[in-house]
Amino acid sequence: MSTEFDTALLGIDAASAAALFHEARTAYSFTDQPVTDAQLAAIVHLLRWAPTAINSGPLRVSFVRTPEAKARLLPLASAGNQQKITEAPVTAILAADTDFHEHIELLAPGALGMKPGFDDSFENRNGFARFNASIQAGYFILAVRALGLAAGPMAGFNNVGVDEEFFPNSPLRSILLVNIGYPSAEAFRERSARLPLDTVTEYL
């Protein structure tokens, strides 16, 4: 079977596929051009259509952009990520809502019978919320790219510290930070290799 990518198979135009996938890379630095409220709202609008079990949609987004909010976040990030946060116009804290089940009646009335099980077990809710929020986090990055912005996802931060600082007495649990903005001239590193298709794919 051919391992070459056939652009004729695309359901979107090649330029869009390039922006979302083939040419997209993590941004490590940004210009000072601001990101607007409308752009941030559009990102959230798009990510909401990600597939999640029982339509749970547990991802919650906190956009950190004021100097005061950045000052709260910086000490909780690893040393290697602090400059990136400082430069980015916006850093999104992506969190899983472990009380997502409180919205089942609205989002998944057919699954209302599952609510008592979630009520009784934080462990079940936490695992369910994190798994499905992680799916939405992937869509979040695609949404950023779809708006012509650059994304810099980062896992190097103190999750417990972020939760205590930004979500005290809350069911939210942070899973990822994503810097958002317009890439600087030095934003991107050389693209690293990807595993070949026959290493990651099996046809049964």
C-alpha positions in Angstrom: 0.0 0.0 0.0 1.3 3.4 -0.9 2.7 5.6 1.9 2.5 8.8 -0.2 -0.2 11.3 0.8 -2.7 11.9 -2.0 -4.1 15.4 -1.7 -7.0 14.4 -3.9 -8.4 12.5 -0.9 -8.8 15.7 1.1 -12.2 17.0 2.0 -10.7 20.5 2.6 -8.4 22.5 0.4 -4.7 21.7 0.5 -3.8 25.1 2.0 -6.1 24.4 4.9 -4.6 21.0 5.4 -1.2 22.5 5.4 -2.1 25.1 8.0 -3.7 22.6 10.3 -1.4 19.6 9.8 1.5 19.4 7.3 3.1 22.8 8.0 1.8 23.4 11.5 4.5 23.5 14.2 4.7 24.4 17.9 5.5 28.1 18.4 8.2 29.0 20.9 8.1 32.8 20.6 5.6 35.4 19.6 5.2 39.0 18.4 3.4 41.5 20.6 0.5 41.7 18.2 -2.6 41.2 20.4 -5.2 38.5 20.1 -8.7 39.8 20.3 -11.7 38.7 22.4 -13.5 37.7 19.2 -10.6 35.4 18.2 -10.5 33.7 21.6 -14.3 33.2 21.6 -14.0 31.7 18.1 -11.4 29.2 19.4 -13.8 28.0 22.1 -16.7 27.9 19.6 -14.8 25.5 17.4 -13.4 23.2 20.1 -16.9 22.6 21.5 -17.7 20.4 18.5 -15.0 17.8 19.5 -16.4 14.4 20.0 -16.7 13.4 23.7 -18.3 10.5 25.5 -22.0 11.1 26.2 -21.5 14.7 24.8 -19.9 15.5 28.2 -17.7 18.4 26.9 -15.7 18.7 30.2 -13.0 21.1 28.9 -12.9 24.5 30.5 -10.6 27.3 29.3 -9.1 30.2 31.2 -7.3 32.8 29.1 -4.4 34.4 31.0 -3.4 37.7 29.4 -3.2 40.5 31.9 0.2 41.3 33.6 -1.4 40.5 36.9 -2.6 37.0 35.8 0.7 36.3 34.1 2.5 37.1 37.3 0.4 34.5 39.1 1.1 31.8 36.4 4.8 32.3 35.8 6.1 30.9 39.1 4.1 27.8 38.5 5.6 27.1 35.1 8.9 25.3 34.5 11.9 27.6 33.9 12.0 26.7 30.3 8.4 27.8 29.7 8.4 31.1 31.6 9.8 33.2 28.8 7.3 31.7 26.4 4.4 32.7 28.7 5.9 36.2 29.1 6.1 36.7 25.3 2.7 35.2 24.3 -0.2 37.6 24.2 -2.4 34.9 25.7 -1.8 31.6 27.6 -4.8 29.4 27.9 -5.1 27.1 30.9 -7.0 24.0 29.8 -8.8 22.2 32.6 -11.1 19.3 33.0 -14.3 19.9 34.9 -14.7 16.9 37.3 -18.2 18.0 37.9 -19.1 17.7 34.3 -21.9 15.2 35.2 -24.0 18.1 36.6 -24.7 19.1 33.0 -25.8 15.6 31.8 -29.5 16.5 31.8 -28.8 19.3 29.3 -26.1 17.7 27.2 -27.0 14.0 27.3 -30.5 13.4 28.7 -30.4 9.9 27.3 -27.4 9.1 29.7 -29.1 10.6 32.8 -29.0 7.1 34.3 -25.2 7.4 34.5 -25.3 10.4 36.8 -25.7 8.5 40.2 -22.5 6.5 39.4 -20.6 9.7 38.8 -22.1 11.2 41.9 -20.7 8.4 44.0 -17.1 8.2 42.6 -14.7 11.1 42.1 -12.2 8.6 40.7 -14.6 7.7 37.9 -15.5 11.4 37.2 -11.8 12.5 37.2 -10.7 9.8 34.8 -13.7 10.4 32.5 -13.2 14.2 32.6 -9.5 14.1 31.9 -9.8 11.6 29.0 -12.5 13.6 27.2 -11.0 17.0 28.0 -7.8 15.8 26.4 -9.7 15.0 23.2 -11.0 18.6 23.3 -7.5 19.9 23.9 -6.4 18.5 20.6 -9.3 20.3 18.9 -8.4 23.5 20.8 -5.0 23.5 19.1 -6.5 22.9 15.7 -9.0 25.7 16.4 -6.1 28.1 17.2 -4.4 27.1 13.9 -7.7 27.4 12.0 -7.8 31.1 13.0 -4.4 31.7 11.6 -2.7 31.9 15.0 0.2 29.9 16.4 -0.2 27.5 19.3 2.5 26.5 21.8 1.1 23.7 24.0 3.1 23.0 27.2 2.9 20.4 29.9 5.8 21.8 32.0 4.0 23.3 34.9 2.9 22.6 38.5 -0.6 21.2 38.0 -1.5 21.3 41.7 -0.2 24.8 42.1 -2.2 26.0 39.1 -5.3 24.4 40.4 -4.8 26.0 43.8 -4.0 29.4 42.4 -6.6 29.7 39.6 -9.3 27.2 40.6 -9.5 27.2 44.5 -12.4 25.2 45.9 -13.3 24.2 42.3 -13.9 20.9 40.5 -11.5 22.1 37.7 -8.2 20.2 37.2 -5.6 21.7 34.8 -4.3 19.4 32.1 -2.4 21.7 29.6 -1.1 25.2 29.0 -1.3 26.6 25.4 0.4 29.8 24.4 -1.5 31.7 21.7 -0.4 34.5 19.3 1.3 35.5 16.1 4.6 33.7 15.7 7.9 35.7 15.7 10.5 35.2 13.0 12.3 32.8 15.4 9.2 31.0 16.6 9.7 27.6 14.9 12.4 25.0 15.2 13.3 22.6 12.5 10.7 19.9 12.1 11.6 16.7 13.8 11.0 13.3 12.2 7.8 11.4 12.3 7.5 7.6 12.5 6.7 6.0 9.1 3.2 4.8 8.4 4.1 1.1 8.6 5.4 1.6 12.1 2.2 3.2 13.4 -0.4 1.5 11.2 -1.8 -2.0 10.9 -4.5 -3.0 8.4 -6.5 -6.0 9.6 
